[in-house]
């Protein structure tokens, strides 16, 4: 629930009756948006209003929705503010040249050449209430009363309104370091009025819009990928409306999309031409439902931490299950190298996603620091990174142009990945589809890594040092209690060495430079035979590389504040996953088992980053003692003992079981989405 404050305007020429009716309408809209209490804070004393807001914020323990009492808007806009999915502070704005705000990845910052204007409504998250209380109190001490000369006319009222309490408050909040999310009006209508004529015109503009139809269209992401925009979003709102009428929840739609994806994976596994075509159709329909679940959540304003987590995890699980189906089907058809391609695809895609997560966090941190005038403006100054930032912003602003779509397509987003898989599987086979995913994925990785690294230098901020670094590194007991005591000061260098050493070992095994293991026995069960292979002649190589990989833990306690330290989580994931692959190659572990372990490790790490994005606690206790370091040790010991197949299966069970236990706990306590 939410507490609402209705802030009085000092520049209105509205008559008492019209002003009272508008205030009553806003009070009803705020109540409909979920406000338990609506507190009017009016009068001509701006400083007094600010002090009252500061007092309310100081004692509040729930979201605080502040709204100007001269706002005319669709009620659903206030509900949108009050139901921000991630529970962040957000402000109502409209795109308009000449404003003093600009959006940076959906967040509002000051800008002399702004393209956004504040509309007088802002929702403050509970975590930001102390900032609000301090900013309002400080603004009250420095506020200047409106000049008596501004006493008539629309222009005079507008000039005076710029010093309304809520406008002064927004500037104070941004100056204090708050970086609110932008809630844009888009297809709906909202404006602040100052005269009787303006009130009539604004109400007519609101009435002219079909609010429900607009909300359904607004449920579609404003800027999505090419395939999603033209092949899904053109008709998915129809499905969204149907799901709403049927009373389905977003999580229910997510579950149905999982069923479609699993059915597609099974069809790919069957491998016949009709099955491959059916799998492609099922994959496409599953992706449509994957878009619909988010659209339904936005349309019905039904959000929850568990639902958001489930959507993230389901997306990855579906995609990686499809990789497995493609590989298994190609193997059944006698096509070699399909499982190695699937293994390459899952490693590459997971590491890429880890860089996406932390680069996004870095960009948000840069925007936050820019808002208070410190380092972090990725769009200012000189250097290659700053020029790239400006060029990127220009391309992003040119919505719909060839350059805009090329920039979105080249990074190989999920819509393009699923479209590529569906088309190539239908007309060719699973191996071709996997090879295309790997090839395009490598191109996208090189493109994004190169450009983001250059831009990171221009931002001059860190991000891993703003969180629990050890948790997001996924360090286990060995690193936390032993290795990190070395206090080495170069965490990125240690991580790069670890990842390159593991990659070198895999390449050496594939090229024959590093010898394979030696068979010492086998285990059979019916028609199943599993060879037992010791590391043998590869032991020296394996131990040496393991020491280099574990060396990444020597710098775990160092400050992770360098411009490229956001790459460390992805580098640690790459090192661990490549060690899984290396042990599999040395000890002839069946490729489906290697893939299974990589699959559960990926889900576990997606769970970690999803919780980070929502600010949720870490629910997997096993991380505190096992971690990436403990898993690498278990892998290597099992290889030296000649039971690597058992070791990888055991790790898959332990990690997967821990992940599922945490998921069940969240499902029981997380409520509905």
Helices and strands as residue ranges (DSSP letters): E 2-7, H 16-32, E 35-41, H 46-59, E 63-68, E 71-73, H 75-82, E 90-104, E 107-124, G 126-128, H 129-142, H 154-161, H 165-175, E 181-184, E 190-192, H 196-207, H 211-218, H 226-231, H 236-246, H 250-270, H 273-300, H 305-332, H 338-371, H 383-397, H 402-410, H 414-427, H 430-459, G 464-466, H 469-473, H 477-481, G 483-486, H 491-511, E 518-525, E 528-534, G 536-538, H 539-550, G 551-555, G 565-567, H 568-586, H 591-614, G 621-624, H 627-641, H 644-669
